[in-house]
Amino acid sequence: MKKYMLISPIVLFIILMLAQDCWAIPAFARKYGFNCNMCHTAYTKLNDFGQRYRDNGYQIPGQEGHEKNVLETAAPIAMRLTLGYSAYDNTEGNTNSFNLFGFDFFAAGVLHKNISFLLIYTPRVDEPGADYTGNDALQPGGLESVSLIFSNIIQDALNLRIGRFEPGYHVFSSKRSYYLFQPYEIYSFSSPRNDYNFDDNQIGIEASGHFRSGFKYAAGFINGNGAFADNNKNKDFYGNLIYTFGDGDGQSAGQRIGMFGYYGWQPTNVPGSVVAPTGETNGNQDENFYRYGFDGSFNWETFNLQLFYMNGIDDKAFNSLDQTQDYKYSGGFAELDYAALFNNRLVVSIMYNWIRPPSYDEGNYLNAYTALVRYYLGSWTAVNVGLHAEFAHRELGKTDKQKDNLIALALDFAF
Amino acid sequence: MKKIFTAISFFIFLLPFLLQAQESVAEPLTKINVHNLGPQRLSNLPAVSVPADNPQSSLKIALGKKLYFDTRLSNDNTISCATCHDPANGWSDEGPTSLGIKQQRGGRRAPPVSNAAYFPLQFWDGRAPSLEEQAKGPIENPVEMGNTHTEMLKTVDNIPGYVDEFETVFGTRVVTVDLVAKAIAAFERTVITTDSPFDRFVRGERDVLTEQEKQGLEIFNGKGHCTACHWGGHFSDGRFHNIGAMPAPGQPADSGRFVITEVPSDMGAFKTPTVRDAALRAPYLHNGLEKTLEDVVELYNLGGRTDDPNLDPLIVPLGLSDAEKKALVAFMKRALTSLNPEVADVKPVPSSEFPR
């Protein structure tokens, strides 16, 4: 590990020396001719302006009806590629490799006043025909998002998203997190037999809105089953309420506090009979589960502290460890981001994740400590190249701890 | 059956949106007023569009220039258009607000005439739809030129040299307010600043901007959020925003665009001025309360200086560092200051050259 710690800053330094001043060719933000910092504190994290833009259906507030639609702009497409080198070690051994960590194809735009769309396609990066048995082997199609957005149906108070989208309870988006390798652990944790993943984008419909008073809300009905065909006839629903105060929306200025709740159903046995040609089943012994929690985002100058806490309760039917009681757990994360240098070229962040499962499942007790540094070669019109270094240390288990370390260097390229 | 009903209801709900979308076949961009579109790339200024009923001619422009500088259009022969829209003050005035007839202080500062031809609406509140309409307003404003259109026309009619020129330009010896306005507007359409260091930079002279100015451009177009409103070749969206400006001391809050539209969201909103040549015309904003460009940048950095509930949603605190603020100011100060000799060298028409 020491070897990698030494190599990292050297590689970073060499790449920095190669960076040149550039008035780059625009791509994704070519519609407006903006550069990335218009909407991002630093790519990929939205600032207040970017958040308002997103909330307004990818229209600049006040420009509804004046925006160029997708027929009047250059092709409204973009892509993101992350590639690099990672080294991993745990008690079993260690490994290292070059990787294509991910590729996103992105299209979004305004179709008509207050009607817009978003599509994110995430193809698998393994070779065609390969026997891929990784974690995402079951991911069909890789349509991370595809949704229509109807904005300002009742001024700012009612907007609708329909399709597969990132639910409003993702107040801290794992998709737009600076962290490429360390997930928000609590997002993807659940009891042993519950397939629901809080981190997933979901298929359904969501209403959202915001008010001059500083309150924002989102509420939705969804399958609760990620990209898969629904596995039961019950729909899940959720809501979150946010209050912002101070100047800003809590993304990059001002402060924000919020609460959220999720009520869902999942089959507790193998999914029932397929009753629709599109694959939906009627479920089999559906039982319910809950998620609820609190969050806050606090800003001071270019520091941003993000706090997230969640409780999960899964019906005892999901609890293969002790079927006499519901599976209850909690967890969260605290992330402190700092943007520095000219035009936020440098981002430094530290994050702590924790998961507290029931005492009889202490093997899933988790503490994770992560730090990253990102440096952006330029803030160009719709082109962004970030140099990313991330270090994570995880301790899984309460008494018998399994420790692992990850160090990764990556290029995070968006065009 | 219930699901079918739900699906049909949902489709009916979507139908109005879909039909609207169907109607929205895009017009060719050339037929659309640039200000009807959303933000455009920062660029060189396009050619000025000229209304069909007021084509440009050199004689008309010359006539308009004389009228522009002629104090005899005012009630007491002391105020001309150029008194407040002074070429020596970046085609605006010394501020903080304009000083009109009999030393009366107006409530707002004179918007610059340079590049005003690119605005779809004139005045801070957009109450005039054209330069021609704008030119008529100050003549009969009691705190500006303090005249009436009738009295002004009597004055012009009694100057044979003007009547002769009107006949030459418009083919009639009957001078009307509309013809006076057309001549002045024709002159104003020549006050265009197309050649700044920024323009040269865009045309490919990459070394014309200093490193700090390039950094300023980067901030202008990103973290500073300036291009959310100050976009395109004109560095203005031509629209109206409440930016959280302080009201003038001892004065009631200016309702701005709301007076014209009576739309609540227009309360306290004013037209986005162009940033071109901004360095030539301090102080800033509609009430001249921001004395320097540094002050203006600080206003935006704070996300406005007031807690106005009607603050435009585009206004958010920026978190600019001192270096970023300085770069931004450096960009606006020199890089956007025009080098056009035909505009920079415009001198007032001496009274000896006015028609007699």
Chai-1 contact restraints between the chains, C-beta under 6 A:
chainA,res_idxA,chainB,res_idxB,connection_type,confidence,min_distance_angstrom,max_distance_angstrom,comment,restraint_id
A,Y32,B,P39,contact,1.0,0.0,6.0,A-B,restraint_1
A,G33,B,R41,contact,1.0,0.0,6.0,A-B,restraint_2
A,N35,B,N221,contact,1.0,0.0,6.0,A-B,restraint_3
A,N35,B,G222,contact,1.0,0.0,6.0,A-B,restraint_4
A,N37,B,G222,contact,1.0,0.0,6.0,A-B,restraint_5
A,N37,B,K223,contact,1.0,0.0,6.0,A-B,restraint_6
A,M38,B,G222,contact,1.0,0.0,6.0,A-B,restraint_7
A,D48,B,V316,contact,1.0,0.0,6.0,A-B,restraint_8
A,F49,B,H225,contact,1.0,0.0,6.0,A-B,restraint_9
A,F49,B,V316,contact,1.0,0.0,6.0,A-B,restraint_10
A,R52,B,P313,contact,1.0,0.0,6.0,A-B,restraint_11
A,P61,B,P313,contact,1.0,0.0,6.0,A-B,restraint_12
A,Q63,B,G38,contact,1.0,0.0,6.0,A-B,restraint_13
A,H66,B,N36,contact,1.0,0.0,6.0,A-B,restraint_14
A,H66,B,L37,contact,1.0,0.0,6.0,A-B,restraint_15
A,H66,B,G38,contact,1.0,0.0,6.0,A-B,restraint_16
A,E67,B,G38,contact,1.0,0.0,6.0,A-B,restraint_17
A,K68,B,L37,contact,1.0,0.0,6.0,A-B,restraint_18
A,K68,B,G38,contact,1.0,0.0,6.0,A-B,restraint_19
A,L71,B,A26,contact,1.0,0.0,6.0,A-B,restraint_20
A,E72,B,A26,contact,1.0,0.0,6.0,A-B,restraint_21
A,L111,B,A21,contact,1.0,0.0,6.0,A-B,restraint_22
A,H112,B,Q20,contact,1.0,0.0,6.0,A-B,restraint_23
A,H112,B,A21,contact,1.0,0.0,6.0,A-B,restraint_24
A,H112,B,S24,contact,1.0,0.0,6.0,A-B,restraint_25
A,I115,B,F17,contact,1.0,0.0,6.0,A-B,restraint_26
A,I115,B,A21,contact,1.0,0.0,6.0,A-B,restraint_27
A,R212,B,P309,contact,1.0,0.0,6.0,A-B,restraint_28
A,D247,B,G303,contact,1.0,0.0,6.0,A-B,restraint_29
A,D247,B,P317,contact,1.0,0.0,6.0,A-B,restraint_30
A,G248,B,V316,contact,1.0,0.0,6.0,A-B,restraint_31
A,G248,B,P317,contact,1.0,0.0,6.0,A-B,restraint_32
A,A253,B,V316,contact,1.0,0.0,6.0,A-B,restraint_33
A,A253,B,P317,contact,1.0,0.0,6.0,A-B,restraint_34
A,T302,B,G319,contact,1.0,0.0,6.0,A-B,restraint_35
A,N343,B,E218,contact,1.0,0.0,6.0,A-B,restraint_36
A,N343,B,K223,contact,1.0,0.0,6.0,A-B,restraint_37
A,S379,B,E218,contact,1.0,0.0,6.0,A-B,restraint_38
A,S379,B,G222,contact,1.0,0.0,6.0,A-B,restraint_39
